[in-house]
Amino acid sequence: MPTLERMRSPKIQLMLDAANRAAAYLESSGQRGVFPTEQALADLARFPRELPAGPVPAENILAMLDELGSPATVVSTHGRYFGFVTGGVDPVALAAATLAGAWDQNVALPVMSPIAATLDEIAAAWVCRLLGLPETAIATFCAGAAIANQTCIVAARDALLDRTGWSVEQRGLAGAPPLRVVASAEIHVSVNKALRIAGIGRDAMVLAPTDECGRVIVEEFPVVDERTLVLLQAGNVNTGHSDPFAELIPLIHRQGGWAHVDGAFGLWAAAAPAQRHLVAGVELADSWATDAHKWLNAPYDSGLAICRDPADLRRAMVFDAAYVASEDERPLLHLGMQMSQRARGVETWAILARHGRTGIADLVDRLCARARQMAELLEKGGARLLAPPALNQVLVRFDDDQTTDAVIAAVQADRTCWVGGTVWHGRRAMRVSVSDASTTADDITAAAEAILRSWHQ
Ligand SMILES: Cc1ncc(COP(=O)(O)O)c(C=O)c1O
């Protein structure tokens, strides 16, 4: 095989240039502030707004992307980005994504890519085992946790109606027996949108009261029946706390309802023996949404929709066309929203193959410990914790709404770290989400100092 240096084709040179630039980006991004400078933002105006009249050399395009684009990135891969629930990409996943990008596989049907189908199947099964989900469960990769929620909600809707003898495929939704939804009052906003798209409006929804940490209160849980879809969560986006599944789900099942759990990041607690008690009973649900992008640090576009019974997913998602008919066990296009799709499972496979069961447990434990460290430092510095820290989330407040907003703005301007704001029980708060595997104890110390400095300046 010729060495790469001797491969002089423009395509290979372009790939080597991209690899070099990507490596240089990774090497230097730690020295950059977490958020782009004013200059880098101003330079974005240099991207031409006019569509080029004709072809431009590919190497010029790559150079423009790197020279104007790289400085304007938000550095989420160096341990001090604590916004939303955003982890940096694991190096092995990035490397796998680079190779799989060159493969350019479509994993819609196994016949379209045997390698992608194989790794997708292994990765999906590993995720289910790691999370302690039932042997029967099937997981299918999708764009993110919001789409995973959407996929499961549509599967649940069709399954509940099917049990009443109503086929959505045949008869649609008009005139269907009405469904009820009981949702945690703290359910993630993506679920509300998913319900709307699924044809279920607010009037069909009853909110289950929650406590000061955002957990559903068992004693106040509304009545459920066999046409009720119940929406719970593992990991509240603000506090990190989870619903009491072990008590709630048997109750829901006794009344005939369907229990769905949004576990976008919180479901990963089940992968660490020391944290598993925080989501005890979550395996009893009928469906789960999660995201390998969040805690596992896979690249974006790594959501997972999971159903206890594969038939429920297939009923809702099957395409009826001869040219894509399939007797395969995992015909992905019949298990999710998309037809053509990239081989998403490759990156999650690479992470799980690289770190193994104990490596993932260690990752989960480590980020929980870093979140506790952050909470302790901020509390010691005088900030008020709005909930005991749970999993990888810290929710704090500084004096009053105005001060809290001012501290968040000052931290963002300082660029040592990045944190976002939220409203918790009517009051402004700062969210710190420790989601990047590369975050060290020193990163937390530096970030906590920056936050307290921004408060007291
Ligand atoms: C609990 C929860 N559900 C759903 C989502 C939506 O996830 P995504 O942005 O991957 O679609 C998030 C995002 O942070 C989340 O925290």
The ligand as a Tripos MOL2 file, in Angstrom:
@<TRIPOS>MOLECULE
LIG
   16    16     1     0     0
SMALL
NO_CHARGES

@<TRIPOS>ATOM
      1 C1        -34.1700   15.9740   30.1070 C.3       1 LIG1
      2 C2        -33.9510   16.3860   28.6740 C.ar      1 LIG1
      3 N1        -34.7900   15.9440   27.7160 N.ar      1 LIG1
      4 C3        -34.6310   16.2850   26.4190 C.ar      1 LIG1
      5 C4        -33.6100   17.0980   26.0240 C.ar      1 LIG1
      6 C5        -33.4710   17.4710   24.5650 C.3       1 LIG1
      7 O1        -32.3060   16.8870   24.0700 O.3       1 LIG1
      8 P1        -31.7200   17.1920   22.6170 P.3       1 LIG1
      9 O2        -31.2230   18.5900   22.6870 O.co2     1 LIG1
     10 O3        -30.6300   16.1810   22.4590 O.co2     1 LIG1
     11 O4        -32.7780   16.9910   21.6140 O.co2     1 LIG1
     12 C6        -32.7060   17.5990   26.9830 C.ar      1 LIG1
     13 C7        -31.6130   18.5030   26.6080 C.2       1 LIG1
     14 O5        -30.8230   18.9230   27.4040 O.2       1 LIG1
     15 C8        -32.8680   17.2050   28.3400 C.ar      1 LIG1
     16 O6        -32.0170   17.6270   29.2990 O.3       1 LIG1
@<TRIPOS>BOND
     1     1     2 1
     2     2     3 ar
     3     2    15 ar
     4     3     4 ar
     5     4     5 ar
     6     5     6 1
     7     5    12 ar
     8     6     7 1
     9     7     8 1
    10     8     9 2
    11     8    10 1
    12     8    11 1
    13    12    13 1
    14    12    15 ar
    15    13    14 2
    16    15    16 1
@<TRIPOS>SUBSTRUCTURE
     1 LIG1         1 GROUP 0 **** ****
